[in-house]
Amino acid sequence: MTISRNGDTPDFTDGLERPYTAELVERLRGPVKIEHTLARCGAERLRTLLGEEEHVAALGAMTGGQAVQMAKAGLKAIYLSGWQVAADANVAGQTYPDQSLYPCDSAPALVRRLNAALLRAMQVEAVEGRESDWLLPIVADAEAGFGGPLQAYELMRAMIEAGAAGVHYEDQLAAEKKCGHLGGKVLVPTSQFVRTLMSARLAADVADVPTVLVARTDALSATLLTSEIDPADEEFLTGQRTPEGFFRIRPGLDPVIARSLAYAPYADILWFETSTPDMGEAREFAQAIHERFPKKLLAYNCSPSFNWRSHLDDAQIASFQDELGLLGYRFQFVTLAGFHALNESMFQLARGYNERGMSAYVELQEREFALEEHGYTATRHQREVGAGYFDAILGALGESSTLALTGSTEEAQFTA
């Protein structure tokens, strides 16, 4: 959708269905046109990547530093996982399972943090006379929307204000939301989730940002449904009820395909949460979607919940993402990469330090030195977080005897 800046009527040209008019979008936007530069640039960049790359690979970041290292290592996009937000990156400061227990502004807050870290890394390079482009597009997890269509609208608005390039919603009941690899998942009726998608799209249209909207279904393993009201869900009902009043449904690939076909006119990308890394299953889904929507983009969670070697051999693992890309799975990501990388690396260091003292830490430092030829810069940690950038600010004000890097141990003992 293209919306002009001069007050003209916006033009809906992206082929997606909307129940509202361009004139209503203009009225909801109001007289002050606020620019969301990070979200717009990220969304446009992500759309370009999805159109040009065989697939876009991303890892889940849960700290600003992780986002910067992903960018410097050559990744082209970042995933922001609600699971990781729940576990160790929410504004409540709590450790939670992935059940929407954290405050709903936590994911936008982390989007803002990741963007701030990427911007600072670029500023550090700029004051040193180098150009860099590490403002990677962030695809963020909106879970089940934390409520109804109004909550989904406000959450999308907050994601855009924080600078998210893409946002995904899933068709679970927000009040009972679970990680895709936990049990007890409850779906909402197909038509209800379509309303969620339309609400999220409306928020992006009002913000005048081409946000990439991802629709996820958990129907492959979910066995419960809130209501039997939607005819689209009838064939999957079993006729049984639970003590809470939920309707039991038949899980599997058939409801996954039926729901995804219903979501396709309202979302840019479709994602079904899988239980194993099954290429046959992925192929069947892709073929069913592309029979009706030949150009529809797909996403795949290369999940750390899978025990990969118990399902695939080394050759299959190595070719897995390329094969997915050929099937149209253009956005592929490891949701919990940040959580596992952070915990594994710290455990290794702590175990070594406990057993061998400084020898273990120096081994880490030596690995950092070895990575510098590949673009790693965090060995010089003072410079990495912007000490030189703020020295440049002081320098702009005149001669200063309190510059931080001048005379520092880092300047004396580490070289660029």
Secondary structure, DSSP 8 states (H G I E B T S, - for coil): -B--SSS---B--SS---SS-HHHHHHHH-S-----HHHHHHHHHHHHHHHHSS-EEEEE--SHHHHHHHHHHT-SEEEE-HHHHHHH--TT-----SSS-S-TTHHHHHHHHHHHHHHHHHHHHHHTT--------EEEE-TTTTSSHHHHHHHHHHHHHHT-SEEEEESB-GGG---TTSS--EE--HHHHHHHHHHHHHHHHHHT---EEEEEE-TTT--EES-S--GGGGGGEEEEE-TTS-EEE--SHHHHHHHHHHHGGG-SEEEE--SS--HHHHHHHHHHHHHH-TT-EEEEE--TTS-HHHH--HHHHHHHHHHHHHTTEEEEEETTHHHHHHHHHHHHHHHHHHHHTHHHHHHHHHHHHHHGGGT--TTSHHHHTTHHHHHHHHHHTS--S--SSTT-HHHHH---
